[in-house]
Amino acid sequence: MYQTTYHRASSVDEAASLFGKSSEAKFLSGGQTLLPVMKQRLASPSDVIDLAKIKELIGVEVSGDTVTIKAATPHYDVATSDAAKKAIPALAYLASLIGDPAVRYRGTIGGSIANNDPAADYPAALLALGATVKTNKRAIAADDFFKGLFTTALEDGEIITAVSFPVPAKAGYAKMRHPASRFALTAVFVAQTKSGEIRVAATGASQSGVMRVGAIEAALKANWSPSAIDSVSIPASGLLADIHGTAEYRANLVKVMAQRAVTAAG
Ligand SMILES: Cc1cc2nc3c(=O)[nH]c(=O)nc-3n(C[C@H](O)[C@H](O)[C@H](O)COP(=O)(O)OP(=O)(O)OC[C@H]3O[C@@H](n4cnc5c(N)ncnc54)[C@H](O)[C@@H]3O)c2cc1C
């Protein structure tokens, strides 16, 4: 047994202040990762600071060409948001594929990207859409946020408050789900920004976590069609290999998922 003190914060400032007063605190959002980790004794925080009821951290907003998802918004709310579905259908679709209904009701975008699981869905959308992560201290471009397996640019005690996504000209997502965990065996998000930039991100594939796929971006820049990806070669080196799939299998999945994502994007 170990002792931990639970706090329900009512504002971001209160959460930050509680963190500052604790010896080894952890923020809690949906609890879908933190609680199992605590049960397994892989983390034993002195204090757990719950962000899930902070009103300023919940909601999906569309303003002009930007979709903003507040950090404690559950995946279910994004998947079913009419505004998100209209502005960036691929993003709402991605949220609808996360886990199972229980995970989607509790899990949140802030918790997902803070955790940065190498097979999580949202990191692919953030990278491909060129999103910005807002925290209580600063704004961080998605390109600078994900730093490798379970590692991000967040500093100790920094709270993600929202993620803003520029509305793209086109975007699509395709995922090969692990049938038991529902995490991505490999999934790819493709986007064409309104300024014409092509951005492609794969999750579940690399040993370093979510990654841009430059070779596919170049092929799609020359010709935005699934067939443009036929001749692309994805090296297996540096890709994940486990009982679920070899690195070569995942290299092939990167291509196949990218082709399906382009088809979905239209
Ligand atoms: C059975 C199962 C299946 C799943 N399947 C998928 C899947 O298919 N795809 C997928 O992408 N994910 C999947 N997940 C993960 C899930 O979607 C959650 O997003 C993820 O577990 C973390 O989000 P959370 O809100 O539960 O965060 P928590 O578990 O509450 O927190 C996770 C970490 O993030 C930190 N944190 C939380 N919020 C903030 C914040 N605002 N600022 C700073 N740090 C913060 C916490 O301190 C903690 O370290 C699955 C989880 C389970 C249990």
Ligand as a Chemical Component Dictionary entry (heavy atoms), coordinates in Angstrom:
data_LIG
# 
_chem_comp.id                   LIG 
_chem_comp.type                 NON-POLYMER 
_chem_comp.pdbx_formal_charge   0 
_chem_comp.three_letter_code    LIG 
# 
loop_
_chem_comp_atom.comp_id 
_chem_comp_atom.atom_id 
_chem_comp_atom.alt_atom_id 
_chem_comp_atom.type_symbol 
_chem_comp_atom.charge 
_chem_comp_atom.model_Cartn_x 
_chem_comp_atom.model_Cartn_y 
_chem_comp_atom.model_Cartn_z 
_chem_comp_atom.pdbx_ordinal 
LIG C1  C1  C 0 -8.249 -0.668 -23.250 1  
LIG C2  C2  C 0 -7.684 0.613  -23.810 2  
LIG C3  C3  C 0 -7.649 0.797  -25.174 3  
LIG C4  C4  C 0 -7.114 1.966  -25.708 4  
LIG N1  N1  N 0 -7.091 2.110  -27.067 5  
LIG C5  C5  C 0 -6.556 3.223  -27.594 6  
LIG C6  C6  C 0 -6.515 3.419  -29.005 7  
LIG O1  O1  O 0 -7.010 2.616  -29.796 8  
LIG N2  N2  N 0 -5.944 4.554  -29.463 9  
LIG C7  C7  C 0 -5.427 5.507  -28.627 10 
LIG O2  O2  O 0 -4.915 6.513  -29.104 11 
LIG N3  N3  N 0 -5.455 5.365  -27.302 12 
LIG C8  C8  C 0 -6.014 4.258  -26.763 13 
LIG N4  N4  N 0 -6.080 4.128  -25.415 14 
LIG C9  C9  C 0 -5.564 5.251  -24.572 15 
LIG C10 C10 C 0 -6.709 6.213  -24.178 16 
LIG O3  O3  O 0 -7.326 6.632  -25.326 17 
LIG C11 C11 C 0 -6.308 7.504  -23.411 18 
LIG O4  O4  O 0 -6.241 8.587  -24.263 19 
LIG C12 C12 C 0 -5.017 7.476  -22.783 20 
LIG O5  O5  O 0 -5.019 6.308  -21.973 21 
LIG C13 C13 C 0 -4.684 8.676  -21.861 22 
LIG O6  O6  O 0 -5.705 9.619  -21.727 23 
LIG P1  P1  P 0 -6.423 9.904  -20.345 24 
LIG O7  O7  O 0 -7.258 11.106 -20.556 25 
LIG O8  O8  O 0 -7.065 8.686  -19.832 26 
LIG O9  O9  O 0 -5.164 10.334 -19.436 27 
LIG P2  P2  P 0 -4.704 9.882  -17.968 28 
LIG O10 O10 O 0 -4.587 8.402  -17.895 29 
LIG O11 O11 O 0 -5.540 10.550 -16.952 30 
LIG O12 O12 O 0 -3.248 10.545 -17.965 31 
LIG C14 C14 C 0 -2.214 10.043 -18.801 32 
LIG C15 C15 C 0 -0.950 10.879 -18.576 33 
LIG O13 O13 O 0 -1.129 12.188 -19.087 34 
LIG C16 C16 C 0 -0.938 13.177 -18.068 35 
LIG N5  N5  N 0 -1.939 14.218 -18.349 36 
LIG C17 C17 C 0 -3.264 14.044 -18.484 37 
LIG N6  N6  N 0 -3.853 15.193 -18.845 38 
LIG C18 C18 C 0 -2.877 16.135 -18.909 39 
LIG C19 C19 C 0 -2.855 17.517 -19.229 40 
LIG N7  N7  N 0 -3.970 18.195 -19.575 41 
LIG N8  N8  N 0 -1.673 18.163 -19.197 42 
LIG C20 C20 C 0 -0.530 17.510 -18.873 43 
LIG N9  N9  N 0 -0.485 16.190 -18.578 44 
LIG C21 C21 C 0 -1.644 15.517 -18.590 45 
LIG C22 C22 C 0 -1.155 12.433 -16.763 46 
LIG O14 O14 O 0 -0.477 13.045 -15.689 47 
LIG C23 C23 C 0 -0.601 11.060 -17.096 48 
LIG O15 O15 O 0 0.808  11.071 -16.972 49 
LIG C24 C24 C 0 -6.598 2.980  -24.849 50 
LIG C25 C25 C 0 -6.638 2.795  -23.453 51 
LIG C26 C26 C 0 -7.174 1.631  -22.932 52 
LIG C27 C27 C 0 -7.219 1.463  -21.446 53 
# 
loop_
_chem_comp_bond.comp_id 
_chem_comp_bond.atom_id_1 
_chem_comp_bond.atom_id_2 
_chem_comp_bond.value_order 
_chem_comp_bond.pdbx_ordinal 
LIG C1  C2  SING 1  
LIG C2  C3  SING 2  
LIG C2  C26 DOUB 3  
LIG C3  C4  DOUB 4  
LIG C4  N1  SING 5  
LIG C4  C24 SING 6  
LIG N1  C5  DOUB 7  
LIG C5  C6  SING 8  
LIG C5  C8  SING 9  
LIG C6  O1  DOUB 10 
LIG C6  N2  SING 11 
LIG N2  C7  SING 12 
LIG C7  O2  DOUB 13 
LIG C7  N3  SING 14 
LIG N3  C8  DOUB 15 
LIG C8  N4  SING 16 
LIG N4  C9  SING 17 
LIG N4  C24 SING 18 
LIG C9  C10 SING 19 
LIG C10 O3  SING 20 
LIG C10 C11 SING 21 
LIG C11 O4  SING 22 
LIG C11 C12 SING 23 
LIG C12 O5  SING 24 
LIG C12 C13 SING 25 
LIG C13 O6  SING 26 
LIG O6  P1  SING 27 
LIG P1  O7  DOUB 28 
LIG P1  O8  SING 29 
LIG P1  O9  SING 30 
LIG O9  P2  SING 31 
LIG P2  O10 DOUB 32 
LIG P2  O11 SING 33 
LIG P2  O12 SING 34 
LIG O12 C14 SING 35 
LIG C14 C15 SING 36 
LIG C15 O13 SING 37 
LIG C15 C23 SING 38 
LIG O13 C16 SING 39 
LIG C16 N5  SING 40 
LIG C16 C22 SING 41 
LIG N5  C17 SING 42 
LIG N5  C21 SING 43 
LIG C17 N6  DOUB 44 
LIG N6  C18 SING 45 
LIG C18 C19 SING 46 
LIG C18 C21 DOUB 47 
LIG C19 N7  SING 48 
LIG C19 N8  DOUB 49 
LIG N8  C20 SING 50 
LIG C20 N9  DOUB 51 
LIG N9  C21 SING 52 
LIG C22 O14 SING 53 
LIG C22 C23 SING 54 
LIG C23 O15 SING 55 
LIG C24 C25 DOUB 56 
LIG C25 C26 SING 57 
LIG C26 C27 SING 58 
# 
